[in-house]
């Protein structure tokens, strides 16, 4: 009973700290109607994912999520280019919570946009970051390590959209949130740590 109350109070605290984080719905960015909907409902996706994740059995994975979200999240004012280590954290869905090991990511300047790519691991992605007044939007697509990277819009099953946030409780981390991903989870979080 005590454990259940503790889990519920943790869920409540995390949900309250992130419920009004805002979104980054881009103005004029060419997205499918499904992907606009995913961005518009990012707060609901996060809340549902966090609620399921805090019921997960792995205490160390729960501690990772608590550290990232306990102080809330906010829109980054600057997104530094360079090399990052990154890991995927899957909130809710088939498994309540899964946290993967760190792989290599990079943010680089590509013309007037920033390019974000996951460079190692079996599942990878590449996309662009779009600065908005309300935040930073991500538009990209996933691919496997043995495949060539694909562009957004080539294969809807692999299209990704999301928002970039600062983890206010862990200032070394930037979070790419991918709401309502196509497979496995309720809400995906990519934690990026500058190297």
C-alpha positions as CSV (number, residue, x, y, z in Angstrom):
1,X,0.0,0.0,0.0
2,X,2.8,2.4,0.9
3,X,4.7,1.5,-2.3
4,X,1.5,2.2,-4.4
5,X,1.0,5.6,-2.7
6,X,4.7,6.5,-3.3
7,X,4.4,5.5,-7.0
8,X,1.2,7.5,-7.4
9,X,2.6,10.6,-5.7
10,X,5.7,10.4,-8.0
11,X,3.5,10.1,-11.1
12,X,1.4,13.1,-9.9
13,X,4.6,15.2,-9.2
14,X,6.0,14.4,-12.7
15,X,2.8,15.1,-14.5
16,X,2.3,18.4,-12.7
17,X,5.9,19.5,-13.5
18,X,5.4,18.9,-17.2
19,X,1.7,19.4,-17.8
20,X,2.2,23.0,-19.1
21,X,5.5,22.6,-20.8
22,X,4.0,23.9,-24.0
23,X,4.5,22.7,-27.5
24,X,6.5,23.6,-30.6
25,X,3.9,23.3,-33.3
26,X,5.7,24.8,-36.3
27,X,4.3,27.5,-38.4
28,X,4.6,26.8,-42.1
29,X,6.4,23.5,-41.8
30,X,5.2,20.9,-44.3
31,X,3.9,18.0,-42.2
32,X,1.2,15.4,-42.6
33,X,-2.1,16.0,-40.8
34,X,-1.3,13.0,-38.5
35,X,2.0,14.6,-37.6
36,X,0.5,18.0,-36.8
37,X,-2.0,16.1,-34.6
38,X,0.9,14.3,-32.8
39,X,2.6,17.6,-32.1
40,X,-0.6,19.3,-30.9
41,X,-1.1,16.4,-28.4
42,X,2.5,16.1,-27.1
43,X,1.5,17.1,-23.6
44,X,-1.1,14.3,-23.4
45,X,1.3,11.8,-24.9
46,X,4.0,12.7,-22.3
47,X,1.5,12.6,-19.4
48,X,0.3,9.1,-20.4
49,X,3.8,7.9,-21.1
50,X,5.1,9.1,-17.7
51,X,2.1,7.6,-15.9
52,X,2.8,4.2,-17.4
53,X,6.6,4.5,-17.0
54,X,6.4,5.1,-13.3
55,X,4.7,1.8,-12.9
56,X,7.7,0.0,-14.5
57,X,9.5,-2.5,-12.4
58,X,13.1,-1.4,-13.0
59,X,14.0,1.1,-10.3
60,X,17.1,2.4,-12.1
61,X,15.1,3.2,-15.2
62,X,12.5,5.0,-13.1
63,X,15.3,7.0,-11.4
64,X,16.5,8.1,-14.9
65,X,13.1,9.4,-15.8
66,X,12.6,11.1,-12.4
67,X,15.9,12.9,-12.7
68,X,15.0,14.2,-16.2
69,X,11.5,15.4,-15.4
70,X,11.3,16.2,-11.6
71,X,12.0,19.9,-12.1
72,X,10.0,20.2,-15.3
73,X,11.1,21.0,-18.8
74,X,11.3,24.2,-20.9
75,X,12.0,25.3,-24.4
76,X,15.7,25.7,-25.2
77,X,16.9,29.2,-26.1
78,X,20.0,27.9,-27.8
79,X,20.8,24.5,-29.3
80,X,24.6,24.0,-29.5
81,X,26.0,22.2,-32.4
82,X,28.5,19.4,-31.8
83,X,28.8,15.7,-30.8
84,X,26.4,14.3,-28.2
85,X,25.9,11.0,-26.6
86,X,22.2,10.0,-26.8
87,X,19.9,7.3,-25.5
88,X,16.3,6.4,-26.2
89,X,13.9,6.0,-23.3
90,X,10.5,4.4,-24.2
91,X,7.6,5.5,-21.9
92,X,4.6,3.2,-21.8
93,X,3.3,0.8,-24.4
94,X,4.4,-2.8,-24.8
95,X,6.7,-2.4,-21.8
96,X,6.0,0.2,-19.1
97,X,9.5,1.7,-19.3
98,X,12.7,0.8,-21.3
99,X,15.9,2.8,-21.2
100,X,18.6,2.0,-23.7
101,X,22.4,2.6,-23.4
102,X,24.0,5.7,-24.9
103,X,25.0,5.9,-28.6
104,X,26.5,8.7,-30.8
105,X,24.5,11.6,-32.0
106,X,25.4,14.9,-33.7
107,X,23.8,18.3,-34.2
108,X,25.3,20.2,-37.1
109,X,24.5,23.3,-39.1
110,X,22.9,22.5,-42.5
111,X,22.3,25.7,-44.3
112,X,19.8,27.8,-42.3
113,X,18.7,24.8,-40.3
114,X,20.2,22.4,-37.7
115,X,20.5,18.8,-38.6
116,X,20.1,16.1,-35.9
117,X,21.3,12.6,-36.5
118,X,21.8,9.4,-34.5
119,X,25.0,7.9,-35.8
120,X,25.4,4.5,-34.1
121,X,23.2,1.7,-32.9
122,X,20.9,-0.6,-34.8
123,X,18.0,2.0,-34.9
124,X,19.0,5.4,-36.1
125,X,17.3,8.6,-37.3
126,X,18.1,11.9,-39.1
127,X,16.1,15.1,-39.3
128,X,16.0,18.9,-39.0
129,X,15.4,21.2,-36.1
130,X,13.2,24.2,-36.6
131,X,13.3,27.2,-34.2
132,X,9.9,28.6,-33.4
133,X,8.9,31.3,-30.9
134,X,7.2,28.5,-28.8
135,X,10.1,26.1,-29.0
136,X,12.2,23.9,-31.3
137,X,10.4,21.4,-33.6
138,X,12.0,18.3,-35.1
139,X,11.0,16.7,-38.4
140,X,12.8,13.5,-39.5
141,X,12.7,9.8,-40.1
142,X,14.1,6.6,-38.6
143,X,16.1,3.9,-40.4
144,X,18.2,0.9,-39.5
145,X,21.9,1.0,-39.4
146,X,22.2,-1.1,-42.5
147,X,19.9,1.2,-44.5
148,X,20.6,4.6,-46.1
149,X,19.0,7.4,-44.1
150,X,15.5,8.3,-45.4
151,X,13.9,11.7,-45.6
152,X,10.6,12.7,-43.9
153,X,7.7,11.9,-46.2
154,X,9.3,9.0,-48.0
155,X,7.7,6.3,-45.8
156,X,5.1,7.4,-43.3
157,X,5.8,4.4,-41.0
158,X,9.2,5.9,-40.3
159,X,8.3,9.6,-40.2
160,X,9.1,11.3,-36.9
161,X,8.0,14.6,-35.4
162,X,8.8,16.0,-32.0
163,X,9.9,18.9,-29.8
164,X,13.2,19.7,-28.2
165,X,13.2,20.6,-24.4
166,X,15.7,21.4,-21.7
167,X,15.6,19.1,-18.7
168,X,15.5,21.7,-15.9
169,X,16.5,19.2,-13.3
170,X,19.5,18.0,-15.4
171,X,20.9,21.0,-17.2
172,X,23.4,18.9,-19.1
173,X,20.6,17.2,-21.0
174,X,18.4,18.2,-23.9
175,X,15.3,16.0,-24.5
176,X,13.9,15.3,-27.9
177,X,10.3,14.1,-27.3
178,X,8.6,12.0,-30.0
179,X,4.9,11.8,-29.2
180,X,2.8,8.8,-30.2
181,X,5.6,6.9,-32.1
182,X,4.5,4.3,-34.7
183,X,5.8,1.3,-32.8
184,X,6.0,-0.1,-29.2
185,X,5.7,2.9,-26.9
186,X,3.3,5.7,-25.9
187,X,6.0,8.4,-25.9
188,X,9.7,8.3,-26.8
189,X,12.4,10.5,-25.3
190,X,15.8,10.9,-26.7
191,X,18.2,12.2,-24.1
192,X,21.1,14.2,-25.6
193,X,24.2,15.0,-23.5
194,X,26.9,17.2,-25.0
195,X,30.3,15.6,-25.3
